[in-house]
């Protein structure tokens, strides 16, 4: 991997962005198939309307969508703009992570986590679930990475405090908090430790409350209607990843510690 350290920065930026687009393309496959319990490998991509196989040259992230005018080459039905949006968002997130972490262990972990957050967000919005296929390996990865980077004790504390808190909320709210949320936050806690998992929960809940109140005000929605929590936890996780150290320091300064 020596070339990675000697390659010009602009080259790496293009490489990371292009890689992000490809990962985003795979994220689309996961978003569509994981909730349906289909394989994410076989068969290859096909049009959601007419099931025609997508030709390799029509399967270039974002660009093919633009070149085809957002329509299937075979049946001319419109293809949702969500697909290129997911690709662009994933690529932008990977690029942001590259600028934040550089070529490091943290970035290697981030390459796995950031697309997972995109997938979780999209699936939770559409299906109100966070699949076990993501959260259970996430817990294993969280414990492994956490033990390596923050130590076994902090990793376990994060796992139990995050997971335990949400489990308690699930019991108290009588089903207002899903099992997927509990597994997600346990994984995040194992990875980030007890302080940062509390920050994930705080920022997620804050964002969720703001959007929830806004929805009630705008659409006169009842407070009973279900707003999935996963997307807010995902955004809270990203905020914690990028600004967690500064935010925690700010809080400690505020307390005068
Ligand atoms: Zn078609």
Boltz pocket constraint, residues with backbone or C-beta under 6 A from the ligand:
constraints:
  - pocket:
      binder: B
      contacts: [[A, 47], [A, 48], [A, 49], [A, 50], [A, 51], [A, 52], [A, 72], [A, 73], [A, 74], [A, 75], [A, 76], [A, 77]]
      max_distance: 6.0
